[in-house]
Amino acid sequence: MIRIRFLSADGDHATEIDAAPGARLLDVAQAAGQPLEGTCEGQMACSTCHVIVAADDFGRLPPASEEEEDMLDLAANVTRCSRLSCQIWLGDDHDGLTVRMPGASRNMQGR
Ligand code: FES
């Protein structure tokens, strides 16, 4: 098992969860109760699975595809370390990976 750490959008709350190598980051995040909708189920058509990877961990992930980059362009609060969690499959070398929630869309509902 590898351990993944999720941070709330404000960085104040951390949730750690054990994941099996081969799991998809989006599924692990949802199992950990993180607010990622993943509306399109990994079809790269929604960007609601957007996460911000810790800068130190970003280089541990394979680079994003062009389609992923294009979809990230449409996501809110994108940073240089943004990724779509539906496109990240975890491996043994991802133990300790830390990702933060972008926390944008909730504030755009006006309530
Ligand atoms: Fe829709 Fe990742 S779940 S782009």
Backbone and ligand atoms as CSV (ligand in chain L), in Angstrom:
chain,resi,resn,atom,element,x,y,z
A,1,MET,N,N,0.845,-1.204,0.000
A,1,MET,CA,C,0.000,0.000,0.000
A,1,MET,C,C,0.875,1.247,0.000
A,2,ILE,N,N,0.364,2.266,-0.593
A,2,ILE,CA,C,1.051,3.550,-0.550
A,2,ILE,C,C,0.122,4.555,0.131
A,3,ARG,N,N,0.706,5.575,0.701
A,3,ARG,CA,C,-0.096,6.545,1.425
A,3,ARG,C,C,-0.187,7.852,0.626
A,4,ILE,N,N,-1.425,8.329,0.470
A,4,ILE,CA,C,-1.653,9.574,-0.262
A,4,ILE,C,C,-2.225,10.590,0.715
A,5,ARG,N,N,-1.811,11.822,0.570
A,5,ARG,CA,C,-2.224,12.873,1.500
A,5,ARG,C,C,-3.001,13.934,0.723
A,6,PHE,N,N,-4.206,14.230,1.204
A,6,PHE,CA,C,-5.032,15.250,0.564
A,6,PHE,C,C,-5.130,16.457,1.482
A,7,LEU,N,N,-4.963,17.628,0.908
A,7,LEU,CA,C,-5.099,18.861,1.668
A,7,LEU,C,C,-6.341,19.593,1.211
A,8,SER,N,N,-7.038,20.228,2.174
A,8,SER,CA,C,-8.184,21.046,1.818
A,8,SER,C,C,-7.701,22.264,1.031
A,9,ALA,N,N,-8.634,22.939,0.391
A,9,ALA,CA,C,-8.269,24.069,-0.467
A,9,ALA,C,C,-7.484,25.133,0.306
A,10,ASP,N,N,-7.835,25.336,1.579
A,10,ASP,CA,C,-7.110,26.345,2.357
A,10,ASP,C,C,-5.840,25.768,2.990
A,11,GLY,N,N,-5.606,24.484,2.784
A,11,GLY,CA,C,-4.384,23.864,3.301
A,11,GLY,C,C,-4.441,23.540,4.785
A,12,ASP,N,N,-5.569,23.833,5.435
A,12,ASP,CA,C,-5.664,23.661,6.889
A,12,ASP,C,C,-5.950,22.226,7.327
A,13,HIS,N,N,-6.565,21.459,6.448
A,13,HIS,CA,C,-6.965,20.105,6.830
A,13,HIS,C,C,-6.300,19.080,5.935
A,14,ALA,N,N,-5.713,18.094,6.563
A,14,ALA,CA,C,-5.066,17.027,5.800
A,14,ALA,C,C,-5.799,15.718,6.059
A,15,THR,N,N,-5.987,14.938,5.018
A,15,THR,CA,C,-6.569,13.609,5.126
A,15,THR,C,C,-5.600,12.630,4.481
A,16,GLU,N,N,-5.246,11.581,5.215
A,16,GLU,CA,C,-4.351,10.590,4.633
A,16,GLU,C,C,-5.107,9.293,4.437
A,17,ILE,N,N,-4.799,8.631,3.335
A,17,ILE,CA,C,-5.481,7.375,3.046
A,17,ILE,C,C,-4.494,6.431,2.369
A,18,ASP,N,N,-4.621,5.159,2.674
A,18,ASP,CA,C,-3.784,4.167,2.006
A,18,ASP,C,C,-4.446,3.758,0.695
A,19,ALA,N,N,-3.653,3.620,-0.323
A,19,ALA,CA,C,-4.174,3.246,-1.635
A,19,ALA,C,C,-3.339,2.111,-2.196
A,20,ALA,N,N,-3.966,1.330,-3.045
A,20,ALA,CA,C,-3.241,0.237,-3.685
A,20,ALA,C,C,-2.577,0.750,-4.956
A,21,PRO,N,N,-1.342,0.340,-5.207
A,21,PRO,CA,C,-0.739,0.690,-6.492
A,21,PRO,C,C,-1.644,0.219,-7.624
A,22,GLY,N,N,-1.790,1.045,-8.635
A,22,GLY,CA,C,-2.695,0.715,-9.733
A,22,GLY,C,C,-4.020,1.441,-9.621
A,23,ALA,N,N,-4.298,2.025,-8.430
A,23,ALA,CA,C,-5.539,2.776,-8.250
A,23,ALA,C,C,-5.421,4.119,-8.963
A,24,ARG,N,N,-6.578,4.655,-9.308
A,24,ARG,CA,C,-6.609,5.965,-9.945
A,24,ARG,C,C,-6.759,7.029,-8.862
A,25,LEU,N,N,-6.028,8.107,-9.013
A,25,LEU,CA,C,-6.029,9.137,-7.975
A,25,LEU,C,C,-7.436,9.672,-7.708
A,26,LEU,N,N,-8.233,9.839,-8.750
A,26,LEU,CA,C,-9.602,10.337,-8.549
A,26,LEU,C,C,-10.396,9.400,-7.633
A,27,ASP,N,N,-10.286,8.102,-7.863
A,27,ASP,CA,C,-11.036,7.142,-7.045
A,27,ASP,C,C,-10.556,7.157,-5.600
A,28,VAL,N,N,-9.252,7.296,-5.429
A,28,VAL,CA,C,-8.692,7.343,-4.075
A,28,VAL,C,C,-9.184,8.597,-3.361
A,29,ALA,N,N,-9.203,9.708,-4.085
A,29,ALA,CA,C,-9.654,10.974,-3.493
A,29,ALA,C,C,-11.109,10.875,-3.056
A,30,GLN,N,N,-11.935,10.280,-3.904
A,30,GLN,CA,C,-13.354,10.164,-3.553
A,30,GLN,C,C,-13.539,9.227,-2.367
A,31,ALA,N,N,-12.744,8.167,-2.316
A,31,ALA,CA,C,-12.817,7.237,-1.180
A,31,ALA,C,C,-12.409,7.936,0.107
A,32,ALA,N,N,-11.568,8.955,-0.020
A,32,ALA,CA,C,-11.119,9.706,1.148
A,32,ALA,C,C,-12.054,10.874,1.454
A,33,GLY,N,N,-13.174,10.953,0.734
A,33,GLY,CA,C,-14.172,11.984,1.008
A,33,GLY,C,C,-13.815,13.355,0.488
A,34,GLN,N,N,-12.948,13.409,-0.493
A,34,GLN,CA,C,-12.551,14.700,-1.043
A,34,GLN,C,C,-13.613,15.206,-2.029
A,35,PRO,N,N,-13.783,16.526,-2.102
A,35,PRO,CA,C,-14.871,17.086,-2.921
A,35,PRO,C,C,-14.527,17.170,-4.410
A,36,LEU,N,N,-14.298,16.039,-5.019
A,36,LEU,CA,C,-14.041,16.005,-6.458
A,36,LEU,C,C,-15.193,15.264,-7.127
A,37,GLU,N,N,-15.873,15.950,-8.027
A,37,GLU,CA,C,-17.041,15.315,-8.634
A,37,GLU,C,C,-16.658,14.264,-9.667
A,38,GLY,N,N,-15.659,14.565,-10.466
A,38,GLY,CA,C,-15.288,13.603,-11.509
A,38,GLY,C,C,-16.458,13.287,-12.412
A,39,THR,N,N,-17.170,14.310,-12.821
A,39,THR,CA,C,-18.446,14.143,-13.526
A,39,THR,C,C,-18.364,13.270,-14.774
A,40,CYS,N,N,-17.287,13.399,-15.519
A,40,CYS,CA,C,-17.236,12.673,-16.798
A,40,CYS,C,C,-16.576,11.306,-16.667
A,41,GLU,N,N,-16.258,10.907,-15.444
A,41,GLU,CA,C,-15.701,9.564,-15.217
A,41,GLU,C,C,-14.408,9.312,-15.983
A,42,GLY,N,N,-13.603,10.343,-16.100
A,42,GLY,CA,C,-12.289,10.128,-16.711
A,42,GLY,C,C,-12.238,10.288,-18.212
A,43,GLN,N,N,-13.274,10.890,-18.796
A,43,GLN,CA,C,-13.282,11.079,-20.252
A,43,GLN,C,C,-12.593,12.378,-20.668
A,44,MET,N,N,-12.014,13.083,-19.709
A,44,MET,CA,C,-11.388,14.386,-19.948
A,44,MET,C,C,-12.359,15.363,-20.603
A,45,ALA,N,N,-13.545,15.427,-20.058
A,45,ALA,CA,C,-14.564,16.307,-20.600
A,45,ALA,C,C,-15.166,17.223,-19.542
A,46,CYS,N,N,-14.573,17.284,-18.344
A,46,CYS,CA,C,-15.245,18.101,-17.325
A,46,CYS,C,C,-14.305,18.938,-16.463
A,47,SER,N,N,-13.165,18.450,-16.131
A,47,SER,CA,C,-12.179,19.105,-15.251
A,47,SER,C,C,-12.632,19.224,-13.797
A,48,THR,N,N,-13.705,18.552,-13.404
A,48,THR,CA,C,-14.130,18.589,-12.000
A,48,THR,C,C,-13.287,17.659,-11.124
A,49,CYS,N,N,-12.289,17.047,-11.705
A,49,CYS,CA,C,-11.378,16.192,-10.934
A,49,CYS,C,C,-10.034,16.885,-10.753
A,50,HIS,N,N,-10.002,18.195,-11.031
A,50,HIS,CA,C,-8.760,18.969,-10.951
A,50,HIS,C,C,-8.194,18.983,-9.529
A,51,VAL,N,N,-6.907,18.684,-9.419
A,51,VAL,CA,C,-6.202,18.796,-8.137
A,51,VAL,C,C,-4.889,19.538,-8.364
A,52,ILE,N,N,-4.351,20.053,-7.270
A,52,ILE,CA,C,-3.059,20.741,-7.328
A,52,ILE,C,C,-2.042,19.877,-6.587
A,53,VAL,N,N,-1.084,19.386,-7.325
A,53,VAL,CA,C,-0.084,18.490,-6.755
A,53,VAL,C,C,0.969,19.326,-6.027
A,54,ALA,N,N,1.434,18.826,-4.890
A,54,ALA,CA,C,2.498,19.527,-4.167
A,54,ALA,C,C,3.702,19.705,-5.093
A,55,ALA,N,N,4.307,20.876,-5.041
A,55,ALA,CA,C,5.391,21.190,-5.979
A,55,ALA,C,C,6.489,20.130,-5.937
A,56,ASP,N,N,6.814,19.653,-4.747
A,56,ASP,CA,C,7.886,18.664,-4.613
A,56,ASP,C,C,7.512,17.317,-5.236
A,57,ASP,N,N,6.220,17.071,-5.345
A,57,ASP,CA,C,5.762,15.775,-5.853
A,57,ASP,C,C,5.442,15.798,-7.340
A,58,PHE,N,N,5.328,16.992,-7.882
A,58,PHE,CA,C,4.836,17.118,-9.260
A,58,PHE,C,C,5.701,16.320,-10.239
A,59,GLY,N,N,7.003,16.373,-10.044
A,59,GLY,CA,C,7.922,15.685,-10.946
A,59,GLY,C,C,7.876,14.167,-10.838
A,60,ARG,N,N,7.185,13.662,-9.830
A,60,ARG,CA,C,7.077,12.205,-9.669
A,60,ARG,C,C,5.989,11.624,-10.554
A,61,LEU,N,N,5.192,12.491,-11.150
A,61,LEU,CA,C,4.092,12.017,-11.989
A,61,LEU,C,C,4.498,12.077,-13.449
A,62,PRO,N,N,3.990,11.163,-14.254
A,62,PRO,CA,C,4.260,11.263,-15.686
A,62,PRO,C,C,3.631,12.544,-16.226
A,63,PRO,N,N,4.192,13.123,-17.263
A,63,PRO,CA,C,3.656,14.382,-17.782
A,63,PRO,C,C,2.231,14.234,-18.307
A,64,ALA,N,N,1.507,15.345,-18.274
A,64,ALA,CA,C,0.126,15.350,-18.758
A,64,ALA,C,C,0.103,15.250,-20.277
A,65,SER,N,N,-0.927,14.611,-20.789
A,65,SER,CA,C,-1.119,14.563,-22.239
A,65,SER,C,C,-1.617,15.922,-22.718
A,66,GLU,N,N,-1.585,16.096,-24.026
A,66,GLU,CA,C,-2.068,17.353,-24.584
A,66,GLU,C,C,-3.551,17.559,-24.270
A,67,GLU,N,N,-4.324,16.481,-24.340
A,67,GLU,CA,C,-5.758,16.589,-24.024
A,67,GLU,C,C,-5.962,17.022,-22.588
A,68,GLU,N,N,-5.145,16.488,-21.694
A,68,GLU,CA,C,-5.279,16.885,-20.282
A,68,GLU,C,C,-4.926,18.364,-20.121
A,69,GLU,N,N,-3.862,18.795,-20.759
A,69,GLU,CA,C,-3.478,20.213,-20.671
A,69,GLU,C,C,-4.603,21.105,-21.189
A,70,ASP,N,N,-5.223,20.696,-22.287
A,70,ASP,CA,C,-6.301,21.507,-22.861
A,70,ASP,C,C,-7.468,21.618,-21.895
A,71,MET,N,N,-7.786,20.516,-21.229
A,71,MET,CA,C,-8.902,20.534,-20.287
A,71,MET,C,C,-8.545,21.356,-19.049
A,72,LEU,N,N,-7.289,21.275,-18.636
A,72,LEU,CA,C,-6.871,22.056,-17.468
A,72,LEU,C,C,-6.972,23.556,-17.742
A,73,ASP,N,N,-6.804,23.941,-18.998
A,73,ASP,CA,C,-6.928,25.357,-19.344
A,73,ASP,C,C,-8.301,25.902,-18.974
A,74,LEU,N,N,-9.288,25.016,-18.907
A,74,LEU,CA,C,-10.662,25.439,-18.630
A,74,LEU,C,C,-11.007,25.363,-17.142
A,75,ALA,N,N,-10.118,24.782,-16.352
A,75,ALA,CA,C,-10.420,24.610,-14.930
A,75,ALA,C,C,-10.142,25.909,-14.173
A,76,ALA,N,N,-10.807,26.061,-13.033
A,76,ALA,CA,C,-10.607,27.244,-12.204
A,76,ALA,C,C,-9.407,27.037,-11.278
A,77,ASN,N,N,-8.770,28.123,-10.919
A,77,ASN,CA,C,-7.656,28.093,-9.956
A,77,ASN,C,C,-6.501,27.190,-10.383
A,78,VAL,N,N,-6.231,27.169,-11.655
A,78,VAL,CA,C,-5.158,26.311,-12.154
A,78,VAL,C,C,-3.793,26.883,-11.776
A,79,THR,N,N,-2.891,25.994,-11.414
A,79,THR,CA,C,-1.515,26.401,-11.145
A,79,THR,C,C,-0.590,25.565,-12.033
A,80,ARG,N,N,0.702,25.833,-11.939
A,80,ARG,CA,C,1.646,25.054,-12.732
A,80,ARG,C,C,1.682,23.596,-12.296
A,81,CYS,N,N,1.176,23.327,-11.107
A,81,CYS,CA,C,1.189,21.957,-10.587
A,81,CYS,C,C,-0.190,21.307,-10.665
A,82,SER,N,N,-1.062,21.853,-11.486
A,82,SER,CA,C,-2.403,21.288,-11.614
A,82,SER,C,C,-2.390,20.028,-12.470
A,83,ARG,N,N,-3.240,19.082,-12.096
A,83,ARG,CA,C,-3.434,17.869,-12.897
A,83,ARG,C,C,-4.888,17.452,-12.803
A,84,LEU,N,N,-5.309,16.609,-13.743
A,84,LEU,CA,C,-6.623,15.976,-13.648
A,84,LEU,C,C,-6.421,14.640,-12.939
A,85,SER,N,N,-7.064,14.491,-11.795
A,85,SER,CA,C,-6.801,13.284,-11.001
A,85,SER,C,C,-7.313,12.019,-11.684
A,86,CYS,N,N,-8.223,12.162,-12.664
A,86,CYS,CA,C,-8.710,10.971,-13.361
A,86,CYS,C,C,-7.664,10.417,-14.320
A,87,GLN,N,N,-6.603,11.167,-14.538
A,87,GLN,CA,C,-5.580,10.733,-15.491
A,87,GLN,C,C,-4.332,10.221,-14.787
A,88,ILE,N,N,-4.403,10.093,-13.458
A,88,ILE,CA,C,-3.212,9.704,-12.707
A,88,ILE,C,C,-3.424,8.336,-12.070
A,89,TRP,N,N,-2.646,7.381,-12.527
A,89,TRP,CA,C,-2.673,6.044,-11.925
A,89,TRP,C,C,-1.492,5.934,-10.984
A,90,LEU,N,N,-1.778,5.516,-9.769
A,90,LEU,CA,C,-0.742,5.502,-8.745
A,90,LEU,C,C,0.123,4.258,-8.852
A,91,GLY,N,N,1.382,4.431,-8.532
A,91,GLY,CA,C,2.312,3.312,-8.535
A,91,GLY,C,C,3.083,3.271,-7.225
A,92,ASP,N,N,3.912,2.249,-7.086
A,92,ASP,CA,C,4.697,2.074,-5.861
A,92,ASP,C,C,5.545,3.292,-5.517
A,93,ASP,N,N,5.948,4.017,-6.535
A,93,ASP,CA,C,6.844,5.148,-6.291
A,93,ASP,C,C,6.089,6.423,-5.930
A,94,HIS,N,N,4.780,6.319,-5.702
A,94,HIS,CA,C,4.014,7.514,-5.352
A,94,HIS,C,C,3.663,7.586,-3.870
A,95,ASP,N,N,4.324,6.772,-3.065
A,95,ASP,CA,C,4.053,6.822,-1.627
A,95,ASP,C,C,4.349,8.227,-1.104
A,96,GLY,N,N,3.408,8.759,-0.320
A,96,GLY,CA,C,3.598,10.077,0.267
A,96,GLY,C,C,3.182,11.231,-0.621
A,97,LEU,N,N,2.603,10.930,-1.768
A,97,LEU,CA,C,2.148,11.983,-2.684
A,97,LEU,C,C,1.147,12.901,-1.965
A,98,THR,N,N,1.315,14.190,-2.142
A,98,THR,CA,C,0.412,15.158,-1.515
A,98,THR,C,C,-0.261,15.994,-2.593
A,99,VAL,N,N,-1.588,16.061,-2.536
A,99,VAL,CA,C,-2.328,16.899,-3.482
A,99,VAL,C,C,-3.344,17.751,-2.727
A,100,ARG,N,N,-3.600,18.929,-3.263
A,100,ARG,CA,C,-4.515,19.872,-2.624
A,100,ARG,C,C,-5.740,20.079,-3.516
A,101,MET,N,N,-6.870,20.335,-2.871
A,101,MET,CA,C,-8.098,20.617,-3.599
A,101,MET,C,C,-8.056,22.055,-4.112
A,102,PRO,N,N,-8.508,22.290,-5.335
A,102,PRO,CA,C,-8.473,23.663,-5.846
A,102,PRO,C,C,-9.530,24.549,-5.186
A,103,GLY,N,N,-10.651,23.963,-4.794
A,103,GLY,CA,C,-11.662,24.712,-4.039
A,103,GLY,C,C,-12.184,25.949,-4.720
A,104,ALA,N,N,-12.590,25.861,-5.965
A,104,ALA,CA,C,-13.043,27.052,-6.662
A,104,ALA,C,C,-14.538,27.071,-6.884
A,105,SER,N,N,-15.050,26.041,-7.535
A,105,SER,CA,C,-16.407,26.113,-8.060
A,105,SER,C,C,-17.458,26.327,-6.973
A,106,ARG,N,N,-17.182,25.831,-5.770
A,106,ARG,CA,C,-18.184,25.978,-4.709
A,106,ARG,C,C,-18.511,27.441,-4.449
A,107,ASN,N,N,-17.486,28.306,-4.575
A,107,ASN,CA,C,-17.700,29.713,-4.273
A,107,ASN,C,C,-18.415,30.464,-5.396
A,108,MET,N,N,-18.577,29.785,-6.508
A,108,MET,CA,C,-19.192,30.473,-7.638
A,108,MET,C,C,-20.691,30.266,-7.684
A,109,GLN,N,N,-21.229,29.547,-6.735
A,109,GLN,CA,C,-22.670,29.288,-6.719
A,109,GLN,C,C,-23.431,30.449,-6.089
A,110,GLY,N,N,-22.759,31.332,-5.437
A,110,GLY,CA,C,-23.413,32.491,-4.848
A,110,GLY,C,C,-24.157,32.198,-3.567
A,111,ARG,N,N,-23.839,31.122,-2.903
A,111,ARG,CA,C,-24.468,30.882,-1.605
A,111,ARG,C,C,-23.570,30.042,-0.743
L,1,FES,FE1,FE,-13.779,14.604,-15.973
L,1,FES,FE2,FE,-11.376,13.972,-14.969
L,1,FES,S1,S,-13.306,13.231,-14.373
L,1,FES,S2,S,-11.848,15.309,-16.616
